[in-house]
Amino acid sequence: MPSLDPRTIILVSMVIYVLLAMAMVLFSASLKHQRGPGYWALGTSGWALFSLLLFLRDILPDWLTIVVANQGLVASLCLVAQGLALLLGGRPPLAFHLAVSVVNLAGFLYFTYMLPSFSGRVVVFSLAIIVLGAEMARRLLPLRQRPNDPTRLLVLLTLLTCILAFSLRIALTLLDGGQGLLQDRVVNVVFLVFFPMSVVALIFSLLGLAASRFARQKDEANDNLAEVNAELARTNADQAETNSQLQEALDSVKTLSGLLPICANCKKIRDDRGYWLRIEAYLQEHTGADFTHSICPACAQELYGDFIKSRTVG
C-alpha cells in the first residue's frame, strides 16, 4: 500500500485553507460589528499562502520556503489570537505576539544557516505554536465566567489538544530525527495531516464562540430594549395621569369673559336667564369664589361719619 506523499498532503491542506479563508471572509462580512472574525479571515488566508511556500520546498530558495513560510504560519496564528482577544473584549497582546515572532524568526535563521537542523526548526516552530495556544487558552479562563457557554469550552479543548499534540511532536522529532519536512516519515505525515485538521477545528470552534456571543449580545440588546419600552410605557402612563389631573383642574376653573351687563346704579349683573343678581352672587356662581364682607374707609366715612367723628372727639 503506497504511503501518503507529504507534498500532496500540503497541497490538500492549502486547498482546505483557501476554502476556510473564503468562508471566514463571508462570515466576517455578516458580523461587521465584531472585529475578531476579520482577523481570523486574515489568519486563514495567511495559512493558505504560506502553505503554498511549503509546497514549493526544494523548488524555491530555502529562505523563502523555510524561513518565510514558517514565520508566516506563526504570524497567521498571531492574527487568529488577536481576533480572539478582540472578540472577548480585551486588548490584543501585540508586543507579546511580536516577541514570539521575533524569537521564531531568530530560531529559524539559526537552524537554517548557522547550524542547519530540521529537528531544531521543528522545536522552534512547535514551541511558538504552544506558546500562542497557551496565551489564547488563558483568555478563555476561568470557565465559571460563562458556565453555560459550551462553545467556550470547545475552543479551550481544541487549544489544549493542539498544545499536547505539538508537545508530542517535539518529543517524537527529537527521538526520530529526520532531515526534512518532505521526507516520507511517519512523524512528518502525521503532523502534516494533524495540522490542517487542528486549524479547521480551531476556526470552527471560534466561529461557534463568535455566533454564541452574537446571539447573547442580541438577547441582551432585546432585553434592554424591552426594559426601555417598559420604562417608556410607565412614563407615558404617568404623563397621561398628570394630563388627566391637569384637565380636571382646568375643567374646575371657571372664567369670565366678554361684556357683562351691569346696572349703573345698584351694580347688579344680568345673567343669561335675564335675572339681575348681586355682583357677589354672580361671581360666586361663575367662578366658584367665596366672599367676606367688610367696608372701605370712604364708605365708612359716608355712612357712619357722625358716629366716627363723635368717637374720635370723645
Secondary structure, 3 states (H helix, E strand, C coil): CCCCCHHHHHHHHHHHHHHHHHHHHHHHHHCCCCCHHHHHHHHHHHHHHHHHHHHCCCCCCHHHHHHHHHHHHHHHHHHHHHHHHHHCCCCCCHHHHHHHHHHHHHHHHHHHHHCCCHHHHHHHHHHHHHHHHHHHHHHCCCHHHCCCCHHHHHHHHHHHHHHHHHHHHHHHHHHHCCCCCCCCCHHHHHHHHHHHHHHHHHHHHHHHHHHHHHHHHHHHHHHHHHHHHHHHHHHHHHHHHHHHHHHHHHHHCCCCCCCCCECCCCCCEECCCCCEECHHHHHHHHHCCCCCCCCCHHHHHHHHHHHHHHHHHC
